[in-house]
């Protein structure tokens, strides 16, 4: 007969204690090596920071183009119900190019003409301001400060030799305009590319996630892209309404350079709260060139318009988009403007909206599902 083997357990023999000297020698690092590694880490961090700083403008362009593509994607989906997607993308691309060309053809000549007239009529406008009754009243109350300032501006504009001194400034303005046109062209090209390949980009992004999480991640990606797209197109619609109404109203009250001021109102309305308010203040101050009554009428108009936009237009246009709290809008706009200027402020708002959607779809449900603490004891709330 076989004997059943029995396992014999023996107590573990205690390991000999290591000597303190050996442990300290094992963790001992040469000071020179430590300093060299630290210096290399600092150099790598500075190199990465410098690269990010150099690419900040490019990253802002990519962000603007991506969010514009998300904003145009609902139009593609709407046309796609009747036509294949390539045809829908082609129609939207052609429409965007036609609108861009139309804006250039319609706005640029008017802006050039109005700016030229402003330069030509500058001395006469300054003289009219100094001869007005309200300026004389202010000069009588506050002394000759206003009169001296106006005389200085008038003498500067009337002296042709001063234009040679500001040639460098004119050249800088020209370079800035050319750079802005180049930036718009780059953003437009990237927008068209992203719009044509948006579905492929989404499929590629989903493949970076493990297979068992792809369904949830794909749904979250669609929610984020859809809500951000509706937000972008809704904000652009509000900006277009403000720009068109500003052009009509400023032309009626005979404000200086109404086309340029309407363009300023359009760009400002792309940034909610902060941009609309800032553009309204700047436009009202510029209207002082015409007359104080014109500036007052413009200020009253924009005050009424902001109330109508906040309580009538925005709830209807932005009803399906994600609601971004006012404090978050201000913080995102200021932070984005500090990092990337106007384009950075424009990108920061959709980024904040994306973060809010992710928190609502991922973080809050995960936290709501944690009803049992890690130790397994159910917590019962008592009144």
DRENDO-1510 file (C-alpha; in Angstrom, 1 decimal, always signed):
<recs>
REC; n; res; u; v; w
REC; 1; UNK; +0.0; +0.0; +0.0 .
REC; 2; UNK; +1.1; +3.5; -0.7 .
REC; 3; UNK; +1.6; +5.8; +2.1 .
REC; 4; UNK; -0.1; +9.2; +1.8 .
REC; 5; UNK; +2.6; +11.8; +1.9 .
REC; 6; UNK; +2.1; +14.5; +4.4 .
REC; 7; UNK; +3.3; +18.1; +4.1 .
REC; 8; UNK; +5.5; +19.1; +6.8 .
REC; 9; UNK; +5.5; +22.7; +7.6 .
REC; 10; UNK; +8.4; +24.2; +9.2 .
REC; 11; UNK; +8.8; +27.6; +10.7 .
REC; 12; UNK; +10.6; +30.0; +8.6 .
REC; 13; UNK; +14.1; +30.5; +9.8 .
REC; 14; UNK; +14.7; +34.1; +10.7 .
REC; 15; UNK; +16.8; +35.9; +8.2 .
REC; 16; UNK; +20.0; +37.4; +9.5 .
REC; 17; UNK; +19.6; +41.1; +10.1 .
REC; 18; UNK; +21.5; +43.2; +7.6 .
REC; 19; UNK; +24.1; +45.4; +8.9 .
REC; 20; UNK; +23.3; +49.1; +9.0 .
REC; 21; UNK; +26.4; +49.9; +7.1 .
REC; 22; UNK; +25.4; +47.9; +4.1 .
REC; 23; UNK; +21.9; +49.4; +3.9 .
REC; 24; UNK; +23.2; +52.9; +4.1 .
REC; 25; UNK; +25.9; +52.1; +1.4 .
REC; 26; UNK; +23.2; +50.6; -0.9 .
REC; 27; UNK; +21.2; +53.9; -0.9 .
REC; 28; UNK; +24.1; +56.2; -0.9 .
REC; 29; UNK; +24.3; +58.4; -4.0 .
REC; 30; UNK; +27.4; +60.2; -5.2 .
REC; 31; UNK; +26.8; +64.0; -4.7 .
REC; 32; UNK; +28.2; +64.7; -8.1 .
REC; 33; UNK; +25.9; +62.2; -9.8 .
REC; 34; UNK; +22.9; +63.6; -7.9 .
REC; 35; UNK; +23.8; +67.2; -9.0 .
REC; 36; UNK; +24.4; +66.1; -12.6 .
REC; 37; UNK; +21.0; +64.4; -12.8 .
REC; 38; UNK; +19.3; +67.4; -11.2 .
REC; 39; UNK; +20.9; +69.8; -13.7 .
REC; 40; UNK; +20.0; +67.5; -16.6 .
REC; 41; UNK; +16.4; +67.4; -15.4 .
REC; 42; UNK; +16.2; +71.2; -15.2 .
REC; 43; UNK; +17.7; +71.6; -18.7 .
REC; 44; UNK; +15.1; +69.1; -20.1 .
REC; 45; UNK; +12.3; +71.0; -18.4 .
REC; 46; UNK; +13.6; +74.3; -19.8 .
REC; 47; UNK; +13.9; +72.7; -23.3 .
REC; 48; UNK; +10.3; +71.4; -23.1 .
REC; 49; UNK; +9.0; +74.7; -21.8 .
REC; 50; UNK; +10.8; +76.6; -24.6 .
REC; 51; UNK; +9.4; +74.3; -27.3 .
REC; 52; UNK; +5.9; +74.7; -25.9 .
REC; 53; UNK; +6.3; +78.4; -25.8 .
REC; 54; UNK; +7.5; +78.4; -29.5 .
REC; 55; UNK; +4.6; +76.2; -30.5 .
REC; 56; UNK; +1.9; +78.1; -28.4 .
REC; 57; UNK; +0.7; +80.0; -31.5 .
REC; 58; UNK; +0.5; +76.8; -33.5 .
REC; 59; UNK; -1.4; +75.0; -30.7 .
REC; 60; UNK; -3.9; +77.9; -30.5 .
REC; 61; UNK; -4.4; +77.7; -34.3 .
REC; 62; UNK; -5.1; +74.0; -34.0 .
REC; 63; UNK; -7.5; +74.5; -31.2 .
REC; 64; UNK; -9.5; +77.2; -33.0 .
REC; 65; UNK; -9.6; +75.1; -36.2 .
REC; 66; UNK; -10.8; +72.0; -34.2 .
REC; 67; UNK; -13.6; +73.8; -32.5 .
REC; 68; UNK; -14.7; +75.5; -35.7 .
REC; 69; UNK; -14.8; +72.0; -37.3 .
REC; 70; UNK; -16.9; +70.8; -34.4 .
REC; 71; UNK; -19.2; +73.8; -34.9 .
REC; 72; UNK; -19.6; +73.1; -38.6 .
REC; 73; UNK; -20.1; +69.4; -38.1 .
REC; 74; UNK; -23.9; +69.8; -37.3 .
REC; 75; UNK; -24.4; +71.5; -40.6 .
REC; 76; UNK; -22.6; +68.5; -42.3 .
REC; 77; UNK; -24.8; +66.1; -40.4 .
REC; 78; UNK; -27.9; +68.0; -41.5 .
REC; 79; UNK; -27.0; +67.9; -45.2 .
REC; 80; UNK; -25.9; +64.3; -44.8 .
REC; 81; UNK; -29.5; +63.3; -44.3 .
REC; 82; UNK; -30.2; +63.9; -48.0 .
REC; 83; UNK; -26.7; +63.5; -49.5 .
REC; 84; UNK; -23.7; +61.4; -49.0 .
REC; 85; UNK; -21.1; +62.7; -46.5 .
REC; 86; UNK; -18.5; +63.7; -49.2 .
REC; 87; UNK; -21.1; +65.8; -50.9 .
REC; 88; UNK; -22.2; +67.3; -47.6 .
REC; 89; UNK; -18.6; +68.2; -46.7 .
REC; 90; UNK; -18.0; +69.7; -50.1 .
REC; 91; UNK; -21.1; +71.9; -49.9 .
REC; 92; UNK; -20.1; +73.1; -46.4 .
REC; 93; UNK; -16.5; +73.7; -47.5 .
REC; 94; UNK; -17.6; +75.7; -50.6 .
REC; 95; UNK; -20.1; +77.7; -48.5 .
REC; 96; UNK; -17.4; +78.6; -45.9 .
REC; 97; UNK; -15.0; +79.6; -48.7 .
REC; 98; UNK; -17.7; +81.8; -50.3 .
REC; 99; UNK; -18.6; +83.4; -47.0 .
REC; 100; UNK; -14.9; +84.1; -46.2 .
REC; 101; UNK; -14.3; +85.6; -49.7 .
REC; 102; UNK; -17.5; +87.6; -49.5 .
REC; 103; UNK; -16.5; +89.1; -46.1 .
REC; 104; UNK; -13.1; +90.1; -47.5 .
REC; 105; UNK; -14.6; +91.7; -50.6 .
REC; 106; UNK; -17.4; +93.4; -48.7 .
REC; 107; UNK; -15.6; +94.6; -45.6 .
REC; 108; UNK; -12.0; +95.3; -46.6 .
REC; 109; UNK; -12.8; +98.1; -49.1 .
REC; 110; UNK; -15.2; +99.7; -46.7 .
REC; 111; UNK; -12.7; +99.5; -43.9 .
REC; 112; UNK; -9.9; +101.0; -46.0 .
REC; 113; UNK; -12.2; +103.8; -47.2 .
REC; 114; UNK; -13.4; +104.7; -43.7 .
REC; 115; UNK; -9.9; +104.6; -42.2 .
REC; 116; UNK; -8.6; +106.8; -45.0 .
REC; 117; UNK; -11.5; +109.2; -44.4 .
REC; 118; UNK; -10.7; +109.2; -40.7 .
REC; 119; UNK; -7.1; +110.1; -41.4 .
REC; 120; UNK; -8.0; +112.9; -43.8 .
REC; 121; UNK; -10.8; +114.3; -41.6 .
REC; 122; UNK; -8.8; +113.9; -38.4 .
REC; 123; UNK; -7.7; +117.6; -38.0 .
REC; 124; UNK; -11.2; +118.9; -38.8 .
REC; 125; UNK; -12.7; +116.5; -36.3 .
REC; 126; UNK; -10.3; +117.7; -33.6 .
REC; 127; UNK; -11.1; +121.3; -34.5 .
REC; 128; UNK; -14.8; +120.5; -34.2 .
REC; 129; UNK; -14.4; +118.9; -30.9 .
REC; 130; UNK; -12.5; +121.9; -29.5 .
REC; 131; UNK; -15.1; +124.3; -30.8 .
REC; 132; UNK; -18.0; +122.3; -29.3 .
REC; 133; UNK; -20.0; +123.7; -26.3 .
REC; 134; UNK; -19.4; +120.6; -24.1 .
REC; 135; UNK; -15.6; +120.8; -24.6 .
REC; 136; UNK; -15.6; +124.5; -23.7 .
REC; 137; UNK; -17.6; +123.8; -20.5 .
REC; 138; UNK; -15.2; +121.0; -19.5 .
REC; 139; UNK; -12.2; +123.3; -20.2 .
REC; 140; UNK; -13.9; +126.0; -18.1 .
REC; 141; UNK; -14.4; +123.6; -15.2 .
REC; 142; UNK; -11.0; +121.7; -15.3 .
REC; 143; UNK; -8.7; +124.3; -16.7 .
REC; 144; UNK; -6.7; +124.3; -19.9 .
REC; 145; UNK; -5.7; +120.6; -19.7 .
REC; 146; UNK; -8.2; +119.5; -22.4 .
REC; 147; UNK; -7.4; +122.5; -24.6 .
REC; 148; UNK; -3.7; +121.9; -24.5 .
REC; 149; UNK; -4.2; +118.2; -25.3 .
REC; 150; UNK; -6.4; +119.0; -28.3 .
REC; 151; UNK; -4.0; +121.6; -29.5 .
REC; 152; UNK; -1.1; +119.1; -29.3 .
REC; 153; UNK; -3.1; +116.4; -31.3 .
REC; 154; UNK; -4.2; +119.0; -33.9 .
REC; 155; UNK; -0.7; +120.3; -34.4 .
REC; 156; UNK; +0.7; +116.8; -34.7 .
REC; 157; UNK; -1.8; +115.8; -37.3 .
REC; 158; UNK; -1.4; +119.0; -39.3 .
REC; 159; UNK; +2.4; +118.7; -39.5 .
REC; 160; UNK; +3.4; +116.4; -42.5 .
REC; 161; UNK; +6.8; +115.8; -41.1 .
REC; 162; UNK; +5.4; +113.8; -38.2 .
REC; 163; UNK; +4.2; +111.1; -40.6 .
REC; 164; UNK; +7.8; +110.1; -41.2 .
REC; 165; UNK; +8.3; +109.6; -37.5 .
REC; 166; UNK; +5.4; +107.1; -37.4 .
REC; 167; UNK; +6.4; +105.2; -40.5 .
REC; 168; UNK; +7.8; +102.4; -38.3 .
REC; 169; UNK; +4.4; +102.2; -36.5 .
REC; 170; UNK; +2.6; +102.0; -39.9 .
REC; 171; UNK; +5.0; +99.3; -41.0 .
REC; 172; UNK; +4.3; +97.4; -37.8 .
REC; 173; UNK; +0.6; +97.7; -38.3 .
REC; 174; UNK; +1.0; +96.4; -41.9 .
REC; 175; UNK; +3.0; +93.5; -40.7 .
REC; 176; UNK; +0.3; +92.8; -38.0 .
REC; 177; UNK; -2.5; +92.8; -40.6 .
REC; 178; UNK; -0.5; +90.5; -42.9 .
REC; 179; UNK; +0.2; +88.2; -39.9 .
REC; 180; UNK; -3.5; +88.2; -39.0 .
REC; 181; UNK; -4.5; +87.3; -42.6 .
REC; 182; UNK; -2.0; +84.5; -42.6 .
REC; 183; UNK; -3.4; +83.2; -39.3 .
REC; 184; UNK; -6.9; +83.3; -40.6 .
REC; 185; UNK; -5.8; +81.4; -43.7 .
REC; 186; UNK; -4.0; +78.7; -41.7 .
REC; 187; UNK; -7.0; +78.3; -39.4 .
REC; 188; UNK; -9.4; +78.1; -42.4 .
REC; 189; UNK; -7.3; +75.4; -44.0 .
REC; 190; UNK; -7.0; +73.4; -40.8 .
REC; 191; UNK; -10.7; +73.7; -40.2 .
REC; 192; UNK; -11.6; +72.3; -43.6 .
REC; 193; UNK; -9.2; +69.4; -43.1 .
REC; 194; UNK; -10.5; +68.6; -39.6 .
REC; 195; UNK; -14.1; +68.9; -40.9 .
REC; 196; UNK; -13.4; +66.4; -43.7 .
REC; 197; UNK; -11.6; +63.9; -41.5 .
REC; 198; UNK; -13.5; +64.4; -38.2 .
REC; 199; UNK; -15.0; +60.9; -38.1 .
REC; 200; UNK; -11.6; +59.3; -38.8 .
REC; 201; UNK; -10.0; +61.4; -36.0 .
REC; 202; UNK; -12.7; +60.2; -33.6 .
REC; 203; UNK; -12.2; +56.5; -34.6 .
REC; 204; UNK; -8.4; +56.9; -34.1 .
REC; 205; UNK; -8.9; +58.5; -30.7 .
REC; 206; UNK; -11.2; +55.7; -29.6 .
REC; 207; UNK; -8.5; +53.1; -30.4 .
REC; 208; UNK; -6.2; +54.6; -27.7 .
REC; 209; UNK; -8.7; +53.3; -25.1 .
REC; 210; UNK; -8.9; +49.7; -23.9 .
REC; 211; UNK; -11.5; +47.6; -25.8 .
REC; 212; UNK; -13.8; +47.1; -22.8 .
REC; 213; UNK; -14.1; +50.9; -22.3 .
REC; 214; UNK; -14.4; +52.0; -26.0 .
REC; 215; UNK; -18.2; +52.0; -26.0 .
REC; 216; UNK; -18.4; +54.3; -23.1 .
REC; 217; UNK; -15.6; +56.5; -24.3 .
REC; 218; UNK; -17.1; +56.7; -27.8 .
REC; 219; UNK; -20.4; +57.9; -26.3 .
REC; 220; UNK; -18.6; +60.4; -24.2 .
REC; 221; UNK; -16.7; +61.7; -27.2 .
REC; 222; UNK; -19.9; +62.1; -29.2 .
REC; 223; UNK; -21.5; +64.0; -26.3 .
REC; 224; UNK; -18.5; +66.3; -25.9 .
REC; 225; UNK; -18.1; +67.0; -29.6 .
REC; 226; UNK; -21.8; +67.5; -30.1 .
REC; 227; UNK; -22.3; +69.9; -27.2 .
REC; 228; UNK; -19.1; +71.9; -28.0 .
REC; 229; UNK; -20.2; +72.1; -31.7 .
REC; 230; UNK; -23.6; +73.4; -30.7 .
REC; 231; UNK; -21.9; +75.9; -28.4 .
REC; 232; UNK; -19.5; +77.2; -31.1 .
REC; 233; UNK; -22.2; +77.6; -33.7 .
REC; 234; UNK; -24.6; +79.2; -31.2 .
REC; 235; UNK; -22.0; +81.7; -30.1 .
REC; 236; UNK; -21.1; +82.5; -33.7 .
REC; 237; UNK; -24.8; +83.1; -34.4 .
REC; 238; UNK; -25.0; +85.5; -31.5 .
REC; 239; UNK; -21.9; +87.3; -32.7 .
REC; 240; UNK; -23.3; +87.6; -36.2 .
REC; 241; UNK; -26.6; +89.0; -34.9 .
REC; 242; UNK; -24.6; +91.6; -32.9 .
REC; 243; UNK; -22.4; +92.5; -35.8 .
REC; 244; UNK; -25.2; +93.0; -38.3 .
REC; 245; UNK; -27.4; +95.0; -35.8 .
REC; 246; UNK; -24.4; +97.1; -34.8 .
REC; 247; UNK; -23.6; +97.9; -38.4 .
REC; 248; UNK; -27.2; +99.1; -39.0 .
REC; 249; UNK; -27.5; +101.0; -35.8 .
REC; 250; UNK; -24.1; +102.7; -36.0 .
REC; 251; UNK; -24.8; +103.7; -39.6 .
REC; 252; UNK; -28.1; +105.3; -38.5 .
REC; 253; UNK; -26.6; +107.4; -35.7 .
REC; 254; UNK; -23.7; +108.3; -38.0 .
REC; 255; UNK; -21.0; +106.9; -35.8 .
REC; 256; UNK; -17.4; +107.1; -37.0 .
REC; 257; UNK; -16.2; +104.1; -39.0 .
REC; 258; UNK; -19.4; +102.0; -38.5 .
REC; 259; UNK; -18.1; +99.0; -40.4 .
REC; 260; UNK; -14.9; +98.8; -38.3 .
REC; 261; UNK; -17.0; +99.2; -35.1 .
REC; 262; UNK; -19.4; +96.5; -36.2 .
REC; 263; UNK; -16.5; +94.2; -36.9 .
REC; 264; UNK; -15.2; +94.9; -33.4 .
REC; 265; UNK; -18.7; +94.1; -32.0 .
REC; 266; UNK; -18.7; +90.8; -33.9 .
REC; 267; UNK; -15.3; +89.7; -32.7 .
REC; 268; UNK; -16.1; +90.8; -29.1 .
REC; 269; UNK; -19.4; +88.8; -29.1 .
REC; 270; UNK; -17.5; +85.6; -29.8 .
REC; 271; UNK; -16.3; +85.8; -26.2 .
REC; 272; UNK; -19.4; +85.7; -24.0 .
REC; 273; UNK; -19.9; +88.3; -21.2 .
REC; 274; UNK; -16.3; +89.7; -21.3 .
REC; 275; UNK; -16.0; +90.3; -25.0 .
REC; 276; UNK; -19.5; +91.8; -25.5 .
REC; 277; UNK; -19.1; +94.2; -22.6 .
REC; 278; UNK; -15.6; +95.2; -23.6 .
REC; 279; UNK; -16.5; +95.8; -27.2 .
REC; 280; UNK; -19.6; +97.9; -26.1 .
REC; 281; UNK; -17.4; +100.1; -23.9 .
REC; 282; UNK; -14.8; +100.7; -26.6 .
REC; 283; UNK; -17.4; +101.4; -29.3 .
REC; 284; UNK; -19.2; +103.9; -27.0 .
REC; 285; UNK; -15.9; +105.7; -26.3 .
REC; 286; UNK; -15.0; +105.9; -30.0 .
REC; 287; UNK; -18.4; +107.4; -30.6 .
REC; 288; UNK; -17.3; +110.4; -28.5 .
REC; 289; UNK; -15.4; +111.5; -31.6 .
REC; 290; UNK; -18.7; +112.3; -33.3 .
REC; 291; UNK; -20.5; +113.8; -30.3 .
REC; 292; UNK; -21.3; +113.1; -26.7 .
REC; 293; UNK; -24.9; +112.5; -27.6 .
REC; 294; UNK; -23.8; +109.8; -30.1 .
REC; 295; UNK; -21.8; +108.1; -27.5 .
REC; 296; UNK; -24.7; +108.2; -25.0 .
REC; 297; UNK; -27.1; +106.8; -27.5 .
REC; 298; UNK; -24.6; +104.0; -28.4 .
REC; 299; UNK; -24.1; +103.2; -24.7 .
REC; 300; UNK; -27.9; +103.0; -24.1 .
REC; 301; UNK; -28.3; +100.8; -27.2 .
REC; 302; UNK; -25.7; +98.3; -26.1 .
REC; 303; UNK; -27.0; +98.2; -22.6 .
REC; 304; UNK; -30.4; +97.3; -23.9 .
REC; 305; UNK; -29.0; +94.9; -26.4 .
REC; 306; UNK; -27.0; +93.0; -23.8 .
REC; 307; UNK; -30.2; +92.5; -21.7 .
REC; 308; UNK; -32.1; +91.2; -24.8 .
REC; 309; UNK; -29.2; +88.9; -25.7 .
REC; 310; UNK; -28.9; +87.5; -22.1 .
REC; 311; UNK; -32.7; +86.9; -21.6 .
REC; 312; UNK; -34.1; +86.4; -25.1 .
REC; 313; UNK; -31.6; +85.5; -27.7 .
REC; 314; UNK; -29.1; +83.4; -25.7 .
REC; 315; UNK; -31.7; +81.1; -24.0 .
REC; 316; UNK; -33.2; +80.2; -27.4 .
REC; 317; UNK; -30.0; +79.8; -29.5 .
REC; 318; UNK; -27.9; +78.2; -26.8 .
REC; 319; UNK; -30.7; +75.9; -25.3 .
REC; 320; UNK; -29.1; +72.7; -26.6 .
REC; 321; UNK; -25.5; +73.7; -25.8 .
REC; 322; UNK; -23.8; +73.1; -22.5 .
REC; 323; UNK; -24.4; +75.8; -20.0 .
REC; 324; UNK; -21.1; +77.5; -18.9 .
REC; 325; UNK; -21.3; +79.4; -15.6 .
REC; 326; UNK; -20.5; +83.1; -15.8 .
REC; 327; UNK; -17.5; +82.9; -13.4 .
REC; 328; UNK; -16.0; +80.0; -15.5 .
REC; 329; UNK; -16.4; +82.1; -18.7 .
REC; 330; UNK; -14.6; +85.1; -17.2 .
REC; 331; UNK; -11.8; +83.0; -15.7 .
REC; 332; UNK; -11.4; +81.0; -18.9 .
REC; 333; UNK; -11.5; +84.1; -21.1 .
REC; 334; UNK; -8.9; +86.0; -19.0 .
REC; 335; UNK; -6.6; +82.9; -18.7 .
REC; 336; UNK; -6.9; +82.1; -22.4 .
REC; 337; UNK; -6.3; +85.8; -23.4 .
REC; 338; UNK; -3.2; +85.9; -21.2 .
REC; 339; UNK; -1.8; +82.7; -22.9 .
REC; 340; UNK; -2.8; +83.3; -26.5 .
REC; 341; UNK; -4.4; +86.7; -27.0 .
REC; 342; UNK; -7.9; +86.9; -28.6 .
REC; 343; UNK; -7.5; +83.5; -30.2 .
REC; 344; UNK; -6.6; +82.0; -26.8 .
REC; 345; UNK; -9.7; +83.6; -25.2 .
REC; 346; UNK; -11.8; +82.1; -28.0 .
REC; 347; UNK; -10.4; +78.6; -27.5 .
REC; 348; UNK; -10.6; +78.7; -23.7 .
REC; 349; UNK; -14.4; +78.9; -23.6 .
REC; 350; UNK; -15.0; +75.6; -25.6 .
REC; 351; UNK; -12.2; +74.0; -23.6 .
REC; 352; UNK; -14.0; +75.0; -20.4 .
REC; 353; UNK; -17.3; +73.6; -21.8 .
REC; 354; UNK; -15.6; +70.3; -22.7 .
REC; 355; UNK; -14.2; +70.0; -19.1 .
REC; 356; UNK; -17.7; +70.7; -17.7 .
REC; 357; UNK; -19.2; +67.9; -19.9 .
REC; 358; UNK; -16.5; +65.4; -18.8 .
REC; 359; UNK; -17.2; +66.2; -15.2 .
REC; 360; UNK; -20.9; +65.8; -15.6 .
REC; 361; UNK; -20.7; +62.6; -17.6 .
REC; 362; UNK; -17.8; +60.9; -15.8 .
REC; 363; UNK; -16.8; +62.4; -12.5 .
REC; 364; UNK; -20.3; +63.0; -11.0 .
REC; 365; UNK; -21.7; +59.5; -11.9 .
REC; 366; UNK; -18.6; +57.8; -10.6 .
REC; 367; UNK; -18.8; +59.7; -7.3 .
REC; 368; UNK; -22.6; +59.1; -7.0 .
REC; 369; UNK; -22.0; +55.4; -7.4 .
REC; 370; UNK; -19.7; +55.2; -4.4 .
REC; 371; UNK; -22.2; +54.5; -1.6 .
REC; 372; UNK; -19.9; +52.1; +0.2 .
REC; 373; UNK; -16.7; +53.2; +1.8 .
REC; 374; UNK; -13.5; +51.4; +1.0 .
REC; 375; UNK; -13.6; +49.4; +4.3 .
REC; 376; UNK; -17.0; +47.9; +3.3 .
REC; 377; UNK; -19.1; +49.5; +6.0 .
REC; 378; UNK; -22.3; +51.1; +4.7 .
REC; 379; UNK; -22.7; +54.6; +5.9 .
REC; 380; UNK; -26.3; +55.5; +6.9 .
REC; 381; UNK; -27.0; +59.1; +7.2 .
REC; 382; UNK; -29.0; +60.1; +10.3 .
REC; 383; UNK; -31.1; +63.2; +10.6 .
</recs>
